[in-house]
Amino acid sequence: MIRSQPSKRPQTRPRNNVRRYVMLAGIGGFALLVPFFLVLWLLPDSSASKRPALAEVPPLKPIARSSVIIAPTTIPIAAIRQAIEPAAPRNLVGRREGNGRDIPIVGEVGWTIDRSPFTVSGRPEGLAIATVLNGTFRATGKLGEQLGGAVGGALGDVLGNVVGGNFGRQVQQFAGKTLDQKAELRGNVLVTARPTILPSWRFAPNLSGQVTVAELALPIAPGIRINVSNEIRPLLERTMRDQLAVLETRVRNDPVIEQTARREWTKICRSIAVGGGAGLPSLWLEIRPTRIFAAQPRVDQAAVHLVMGVDAQTRVLPAQTKPDCPFPARLDIVPEPDKGRVSVGVPIDLPFSEVNKLLEPQLKGRKFPEDSGGAVEVTVRGATLAASGDRLLISLAVTANEKKSWFGLGAQAQVHVWGRPILDAAAQTLRFTDIALDVESRAAFGLLGAAARIVAPQLQAAIAQRAVIDLKPFAADAKKRVDAALAEFRKQTEGVRINATIEAVRLVGIDFDAKTLRVIAEADGVVDVAVTSLALP
């Protein structure tokens, strides 16, 4: 019996099993890696450093700054002339009874005088006010017994040896006769004013005058005239002195300077709404005047120049106030300042939430090393500020990537850098100095890897260079606010034109508390006052 041999099959099962086992092992290994990486992704950053404890910062106090307004006032010569022209009488009438020193008349002498329009000119010593006199001199009565001596003395120089001393005796025959004669009178008046301001809020014009009378020949008999200029001049001078004394008293007693100062004092003493920054309540600029000062008037060819000023305390508060501003009892007299100016101190309060918006664009997205060299690249993802004592803490969210990593994974960390804020007044920016990496942040860089530690100094240098907060927009806003507050003082009043303009804002200091960064600014500008018309008392 012949038995058949079974056919032989290829031996493939063991090889397929190996492949299956390898595939299953690969799938299983990947399945184990997925949750591992998922856990790594979901767990907190092991390299993140805790934010350092912050030192307590006292709340910002209401700040007061010294402010000053110096207003030069120009009073044109033309305005002065227009004021005094209607105030002074156009006609003078006077008389004297009895015997005169040089007029041999027993009776009355009188005069009627018209003046010409005033001419006013400015001189270093004061104002010169001049006018021309034209009028009539009249003598009525009887010729006195002294006629001979008067006529002889008046004509002796002319007649000389022709009539000599006998002439006086010859004219005695006219003594006792009735006289009623007129003569034309011509002359000039010059009044000088040396104005000064008194600490008692009054104005002293310090007036003085001089009268000049042309030769005045009075006919007393046919062919006989006597010069009575020396007699009439004292009479006119006395009349002029009386008029000047009345005007001097009126001006010295006039309270216009005090009344004007009190009115402006009340305007200045108040709170003005100046708005508030984002996240802050509305702010109020409180102005409390403390002193008024003035320089003595200065006269030149074109005008009288008077400088007055106000010192004030200004502060920014979160609510409107009603400041108490006692009016000063005396006006301080000071040397004349070089020019008019206005300088108002204005603090600008910024919440750190707004400051962060300005800081973050300066750092976010920056990579270190900046030359793309090195095994690790650190990228800044965000930046915030916090106050601590006299320093600010800059917290940076960073990512470190190893360039040679097969998976290309990066580690994230929160690093913290200390710095002291300084104000760059010229550039109107806020910078940081004394930059130092926090101790725990140094440890965080160590966890990021040895290569990352090399980046830490570059990051510090970048913060010193790049962490700059531009304050120009806030300075411009402060300029706008103060200029708006001065708008009321620019309102024109009758006879007065006031120009007050804020030209620039200087940043002079900074301060901060836990929530707010305060930038202290001073708004500088010019102010001047032009008087177009005057009203004398």
C-alpha angles and dihedrals in degrees: 000000000000116000121208118237115234114245117253119239124208113263099239104133098083091052094049090049090056092053091047091051092049091049092048090048091051092049091047093049092050089047088055093048095051096064089040093058090039090056090048090051095049098042118090117265106279088203096053114114122218117249109261118249110270121230116234116266118202115234117265112264125221104274126218122203130188114248131182137195117195113185119189111204123206119202109188119223088237091059091050092051091049090052099049096040096075093033095062121069116255094209133045123197122185142158142185130203128207134028120333129211094244102015113079094208130121102204134042137327121193142170140202116202134184121198128214122235113289123260114207125195133175121235132172090252093051144281119329114208116187136179138172120238123216123173152111131280117205130188122192130175135053131322110254131231091256090066094108095054092044095049093041091052092047096049102028094093090053102042096036114166093355095080101357118170093338090072092073091054091048094058093050086091087075093057113118095021119132116259131196111163138154133203135182115255123210129178150129135241124206119189121187122201121196101184121203135175118231126214087238090073092257135122123230115199094189095209125195130169146193130203125206119191123194118229108293116200115194117197110225099167139002106300093357123108130168127204109240098172093112089052098049097042096068089048092053091044091054091050090049092048090051091052093047092048091054091049092045091053093047093051095045091051095045110111094200094118093051093043092050092047092050091050093051091042090059091049092052096045102081148078120270123201109240100169128240138259124257110291092015130100121251113288131220128207108218115203117192114180114213107175143017120206136178141188123225114267118268121208127206134162094280108035152345110262120209125179123200129171145183129216115207143174114232129190138163117237134178092236138041115264137191103225120207109233114176111204110244117252093220138034113236113230112213138169114277112273120231095246145342118276145160122215119178124180113223124178114210114209118204123182113229089241087067093041089054089057088057096044102045097064088056092061110018114109095014115139129210133242086039092207090060090239125131135058095271130051117201118200125193111227100179146344135211136176132226131177123238122171108305094339139070124230116220110202115199128193106211138177123209119203125190105220094207095049111123091215094042091223122162133209120224127214142172110228126184129211127191122218142162115232117233129185120235097203095183094053093033092230138124117234136174130240135181089041111191132169112235115250094242090048090057088056089049091056088051090057089051088061142270092280091054092057088066089061095056096082090047090053091052091050090048092053091051089051104033105030094089123142115207110223097178094102090054092047089051090050091051090050090053092049096050092044089054090050089056093051092094092056090054091062110119118239129191109291095357131089117191123194117190121165134169107224104177145355121228122201108221108168150354137221136168147187131194094291109020140053112208121203114193114216135182119209112213126195147138132264133185136167125214119195111209098177137017133206114206118209 
